[in-house]
Amino acid sequence: MSESSRRVDETAARTGFAGVVWLERAGVVALDAAYGLADRRHGIAMTTDNQLGIASGSKTFTALVVLRLVEERLLSLSTTARQVLGTDLPLIADDVTIEHLLSHRSGIGDYLDEDEFDSEDYVLPVSAHRLVTTEDFLPILDGYPKFRPGDRFSYCNGGFVVLALIAERVSGRSYHDLVRELVCSPAGMADTEFLRSDALPGRAALGYVEVEGQWRTNVFHLPVIATGDGGMYTTTADMARFWTALISGLIVRVETLADMRRARSEPDPGESRCYGLGFWLKADSPRITMSGADAGVSFWSSHHPERGTTATVISTTIGGAWPVVEIVESHT
């Protein structure tokens, strides 16, 4: 057993981790493991074939869809949201651009402000069962302006729903189809999909929140079908395929990826983490990362191009992934 495997096993046992872990070095899989239960009620063990939610990790897929449409000249980074939205969402400033939205610098505010609500305690502005298509989010996206576009970085879920809406309107295709066609298909990600929260297939692991000392599923916290701000389901093997395809130029052009990796925000004092276009970056490292957390979900996937390492950790609780991520990241 390798040092990384031993430390992950120990951390998983100590923290009660329920989820999956993948670690790959130079094309060789060093760790592909599952821990805990995929279904706590029925005692069904987690496997590496289970599909798990990735929360905001799929914001990266939204960014890639938009940038594919930029490559196809249906959009540009300087296109304003207003040019596509027309009279919809009138409180979005007229000078908010695609680049502002992709880099969390739009200032439009958020229908779900993570600075104000705990991700396990929030209440959606409308009943979750009404949120099936991207257009269904329109009534909850307007009315939260915070600052002038470009002034600063402020993480914004609503901005990525707006991006999904823009992508649909300029392409004439649904956001979900765009992700399948432009991201998943070229990467060979057959197990990555938007799943209905109220009709999960048998391979999908259930997400859990702890309420008054009891584990309950996260079904009441999620839209029926997720959209641009996050919520796809995937496997660790599919995430490995994703990174290979991305770095190889199969999803977007190599020069487009290079622009996505250019920092658009400054790290907070004492930290190195910053943001590009759809990716978390480090000011002192070439590492590129996707991450997300929501009720019943924590997700982290990262690639270090110089070391040739790829790793993914996904858990079925909001904080479950992070102790394992700390171990895995130190070995990549």
Secondary structure, 3 states (H helix, E strand, C coil): CCHHHHHHHHHHHHHCCCEEEEEEECCEEEEEEEECEEECCCCEECCCCCEEECHHHHHHHHHHHHHHHHHCCCCCCCCEHHHHHCCCCCCCCCCCEHHHHHCCCCCCCCCCCCCCCCCCCCCCCCCHHHCCCHHHHHHHHCCCCCCCCCCCCCCCHHHHHHHHHHHHHHHCCCHHHHHHHHHHHHHCCCCCECCCCCCCCCCECCCEEEECCEEEECHHHCCCCCECCECCEECHHHHHHHHHHHHCCCCCCHHHHHHHCCCCCCCCCCCCEEECCCCEEECCEEEEEEEEEECCEEEEEEEECCCCEEEEEEECCCCCHHHHHHHHHHCC
